[in-house]
């Protein structure tokens, strides 16, 4: 065989489109890293405290691409428990400024810091004693000098091939808005339950469904006493088709859980199932859920403990109230 035949094949060249794609992501990531490296702690904390203390809705103001980012911030703030609305800078001078009340906090987005539509209404905002927070690309600009609190969102270059399309700058502004919204939400002690109450529709809303309305209960529950034989146990499990049975005492307190897998493991260990009872086969401390929990609580718990298909539902005293099966949850 010739030496030529043994030579490794040269690697296939990376397609240009793939490189272009990666270059944009890398450039935007670099813009975020550069911002973080120079982030002042005191100034950000002061802005978060200001926003968290507001009782009136926060006004998010921008124009063009910055207006879209302002709309995203308003939506995220509201979603995380801080009322906010977006104001189009162009429409503000034609009547929409009436939505701004005395003392409102206004968050301004502008990459150039000289957006004409915002500069035009700046005196009117100041006349209403509005607190102005600027997320602005140029620190030496008219808007940067006019605001009460400035977050300098400067980028060295945009990520597009001609260096002109809002890319790195909009990504940075969007990230700053998200960071503000989350920090303010945490300062206001906004919880997961609060978030779900703000999202009654769709998958998020369904997570607020009470466990009580989903669980199997009463005669639909596969239950046995600790002294039940394996034959009785199998009959109960087969009759209720949950692949498991709860072991309870005479006060209906949950003692343990037996699954199909528990019985199979005893068979594989060559144990004599005819001489043992439910108490010897059961899991003594199964994972349970409270009767006042929601579907979201259950899904969160199952995500942390994969492989569980059945959950007993108990009251604060440990008495069995019902059972949940994964199939019941999937239907929701």
Steps between C-alpha positions, in 0.01 A plus 500: 500500500644838405578775747246712319222256587593514871495879525206634705233678311498876552217627717203632310494879502241663728212633289501880490142524628596300810790738570280805450246359742762424768669838454180685590442293815864546603489876442183541706643285779811720502282809537332345806836400651641851451196656667524268799870574543426871555165471684480742798337335802373807685322658204312184407391438860362854520298452180360165616394653833332789316302267272407257779354781712260619229125473550413658166567312173847547357515661156732336244581738216677451169489544126561253217699195611544660842123532518466125449744440785302743718187298425680180600613654829149625579361151437770331709462743790123448504539124472733500802273709720600860422228685303639670191394615155677600181477848353595561137712815494358608165140469615570661837520848346160444335297434813628176649703698752173530691567151636799631695413619850688734730784312667506202262831323449584496129760263354644638176663282235723666243819374343606837361386699802364761262172346382307803376157376611621447857697825517185685391289377793778510761398843638140380540615194695715714727211743555303208643780419746562165333806307609695415185707183466699480179631185330708686247784408266691830513595640838580847359163543327216748577277231647780352711562843654129559562397182681511455877651153480710368214588146394763537230420234240797570275623245246821525299333378181184345371508132407390526138744494209462872425498610864178698473199281586390505866627160616755507781345821634147360506615173656674692778201726559268201510724324752516810719122524494461134597754542780316803636163326486626192684694699761198722570275194524731342755514826697118497512502137626305382197446124518441213261138485617458870422640440152254220429207713617602757237484233227154339517507377140692221333750266661604752766140550608436127522780474753270676750246215486459364857621146559162424663329528162747262332554225755324166512317450826242295686430162346743572218795478739709180510563461874596208724587447865859413599398138568355444151642201316671541166202332335267764648744770404519386138121474480461860620768629264353318202147615579592870514754505217738752651800272518523566873317480831519706817555327834299669777425436865153486659496881531562537125852631559742420220764250603653416164458441128534182295559515124526236229874558507522417871340161443720427199809577703393250765448237231843568353649460848334153508298584809195291584211739439253255659646553845535881504244777550455853367700654783811308390470595132408867529711813473475641854557865411353566156495846347164664573323825419274710719128519432525881465773482233452598136580323176801731466632384839467138390673556167785681673543210745490238228760692303733476798429129549470335157354152468209544743164409345276499809469754781292452816315814611489555876361754746722678758455205740620250239158348429451380146271728301557371149752393238637659187618304197726642230237423236251722681749785491589449133134535408517853640 
